[in-house]
Amino acid sequence: MPFKSEKICLPKQYDRRIKLTDKQREEIKEKYASGLYSQRALAAEYKVSRRLITFIIDPEKYSKCREQLKDRRKDGRYKPDKNSWNKTIREHRRYKQGLFETGKIK
């Protein structure tokens, strides 16, 4: 039987996987293009990894990395064990249910 929370779609503002807004991404591109900021300085300023800054500045590197990840997953790499995956899913469902109960999402 499916859980109710599986049908609940999270808006961007409540999705914990999203680290930066679209406006911040544009700011990063502009600052890096000016030549006054390094990738490390931008990462420290926005409190994200340098790798994320690299992917924002150069989307081709991001797409290449995604393709490599798909290839590695085909081999069975990066597959979590059953217990840790169940724990992750349960925690995510509780998070979504909490947002739903407080009326933040419908």
C-alpha positions in Angstrom: 0.0 0.0 0.0 1.6 3.3 -1.0 2.2 6.0 1.5 0.2 9.3 1.3 3.5 11.3 1.4 4.7 9.7 -1.8 2.1 11.7 -3.8 3.1 15.0 -2.0 5.4 17.0 -4.2 7.8 19.3 -2.4 8.1 22.9 -3.7 11.6 24.2 -4.2 11.5 26.2 -1.0 11.1 23.1 1.2 13.3 20.7 -0.8 16.3 20.2 1.4 18.5 19.0 -1.5 18.5 22.4 -3.1 21.3 24.5 -1.7 21.1 27.7 -3.7 18.3 29.7 -5.3 18.3 30.6 -9.0 19.1 34.2 -8.0 22.2 33.1 -6.1 23.3 31.0 -9.0 23.2 34.0 -11.3 25.2 36.0 -8.8 27.8 33.4 -8.6 28.2 33.3 -12.4 28.5 37.1 -12.5 31.0 37.3 -9.7 33.2 34.6 -11.1 33.1 36.2 -14.6 34.3 39.5 -13.1 37.5 37.8 -12.2 37.5 39.2 -8.7 36.4 36.0 -7.0 37.9 32.5 -7.0 35.8 29.4 -6.8 37.0 28.8 -3.2 36.0 32.3 -2.1 32.6 31.9 -3.6 32.1 28.5 -2.0 33.1 30.0 1.4 30.8 33.0 0.9 27.7 30.9 0.0 28.6 28.0 2.4 28.6 25.3 -0.3 31.3 23.1 -1.8 33.8 24.3 -4.4 32.5 21.4 -6.6 29.0 22.9 -6.6 30.5 26.3 -7.6 32.4 24.5 -10.5 29.2 22.9 -11.7 27.3 26.2 -11.6 30.1 28.0 -13.6 30.6 25.1 -16.1 27.4 23.1 -16.8 29.2 20.8 -19.2 31.3 19.4 -16.3 28.0 18.8 -14.4 26.5 16.9 -17.3 29.7 14.9 -17.8 29.7 14.0 -14.1 26.0 12.9 -14.2 26.8 10.6 -17.1 29.7 9.1 -15.2 27.5 8.5 -12.2 24.9 6.7 -14.3 27.6 4.4 -15.7 28.9 3.7 -12.2 25.5 3.0 -10.8 24.9 0.4 -13.5 27.8 -1.6 -12.0 26.0 -1.6 -8.6 28.3 1.0 -7.0 26.9 3.5 -4.5 24.0 1.3 -3.5 23.3 1.7 0.2 22.5 -1.3 2.3 18.8 -2.0 3.0 18.7 -0.7 6.6 20.3 2.7 5.8 18.1 3.2 2.8 14.9 2.4 4.8 16.0 4.8 7.5 16.6 7.5 4.9 13.2 7.0 3.3 11.4 6.9 6.7 13.0 10.2 7.7 12.1 11.8 4.4 8.5 10.7 4.7 8.3 12.1 8.2 9.7 15.4 7.0 7.1 15.6 4.2 4.3 14.6 6.6 5.3 17.3 9.1 5.2 19.9 6.4 1.8 18.7 5.3 0.4 18.7 8.9 1.6 22.2 9.6 -0.1 23.4 6.4 3.1 24.4 4.5 2.4 22.0 1.6 -0.8 20.5 0.3 
